[in-house]
Amino acid sequence: MPRRYRNCIGPQVRRLRMEKALTQDQFAARLQLAGLHSLDRVGVAKIESQLRSVFDFELAIIASELGVEAAGLLPPPRRLKLELDELIAGKR
């Protein structure tokens, strides 16, 4: 069964988290302290693997904890436009 992609920010979240030398557990703890109480290590892993959708308020907090603007987690507009149909269909 093909994998269904649920977000487009996962790769950027993983890259930025690793640049900050944070484990998924450490990052999840920071997100919980920032108010995302239900987001644990498994949730972070699912976001990074693009298996879990991300709410807009989660995007804002995730970006803040990574030290970037929310737009900094999104792929460049040109790439997003090229991949949009596949993302919507869950095929990317």
C-alpha positions as CSV (number, residue, x, y, z in Angstrom):
1,M,0.0,0.0,0.0
2,P,1.5,3.4,-0.9
3,R,2.4,5.8,1.8
4,R,0.0,8.8,2.2
5,Y,1.8,12.0,2.9
6,R,0.1,14.3,5.4
7,N,2.4,17.4,5.5
8,C,5.1,19.1,3.5
9,I,7.2,20.4,6.5
10,G,8.5,17.1,7.8
11,P,11.9,17.2,6.1
12,Q,12.6,20.8,7.1
13,V,11.6,20.0,10.8
14,R,14.0,17.1,10.9
15,R,16.8,19.1,9.3
16,L,16.5,22.0,11.6
17,R,16.1,19.8,14.7
18,M,19.2,17.9,13.8
19,E,21.1,21.2,13.2
20,K,20.2,22.2,16.8
21,A,21.5,18.7,17.9
22,L,18.2,17.9,19.5
23,T,16.8,14.4,19.8
24,Q,13.2,13.8,19.0
25,D,12.6,13.3,22.7
26,Q,14.3,16.6,23.6
27,F,12.4,18.5,20.8
28,A,9.1,17.0,21.9
29,A,9.8,18.1,25.5
30,R,10.4,21.7,24.3
31,L,7.1,21.6,22.3
32,Q,5.2,20.3,25.3
33,L,6.7,23.1,27.5
34,A,5.6,25.6,24.7
35,G,2.0,24.3,25.0
36,L,1.7,21.3,22.6
37,H,1.1,18.9,25.5
38,S,-0.1,16.0,23.4
39,L,2.9,16.0,21.0
40,D,5.4,13.4,22.1
41,R,8.4,11.8,20.5
42,V,6.2,9.5,18.3
43,G,4.3,12.6,17.2
44,V,7.5,14.4,16.2
45,A,8.7,11.3,14.4
46,K,5.4,11.1,12.5
47,I,5.6,14.8,11.5
48,E,9.2,14.4,10.3
49,S,8.2,11.3,8.3
50,Q,5.2,13.2,6.9
51,L,2.8,10.6,8.3
52,R,0.9,13.1,10.6
53,S,-0.9,16.3,9.6
54,V,0.1,19.5,11.3
55,F,-2.4,22.1,12.5
56,D,-1.7,25.7,11.9
57,F,-1.2,26.5,15.6
58,E,1.3,23.5,15.8
59,L,3.1,24.9,12.8
60,A,3.6,28.2,14.6
61,I,4.9,26.7,17.8
62,I,7.1,24.2,16.0
63,A,8.7,27.0,13.9
64,S,9.2,29.2,17.0
65,E,10.9,26.3,18.9
66,L,13.2,25.8,15.8
67,G,14.0,29.5,15.7
68,V,12.4,30.2,12.3
69,E,9.3,31.8,10.8
70,A,6.5,29.4,9.9
71,A,7.2,30.1,6.2
72,G,10.7,28.8,6.8
73,L,9.4,25.3,7.3
74,L,7.5,25.3,4.0
75,P,9.2,24.2,0.7
76,P,9.9,27.0,-1.7
77,P,6.8,28.1,-3.6
78,R,8.1,26.9,-7.0
79,R,8.7,23.4,-5.6
80,L,5.4,23.3,-3.7
81,K,3.5,24.2,-6.9
82,L,5.2,21.4,-8.8
83,E,4.4,18.9,-6.1
84,L,1.0,20.2,-5.0
85,D,-1.1,17.7,-6.9
86,E,0.9,14.8,-5.5
87,L,0.8,16.2,-2.0
88,I,-3.0,16.6,-2.2
89,A,-3.4,13.0,-3.5
90,G,-1.0,11.8,-0.7
91,K,1.5,10.5,-3.3
92,R,4.6,12.6,-2.7
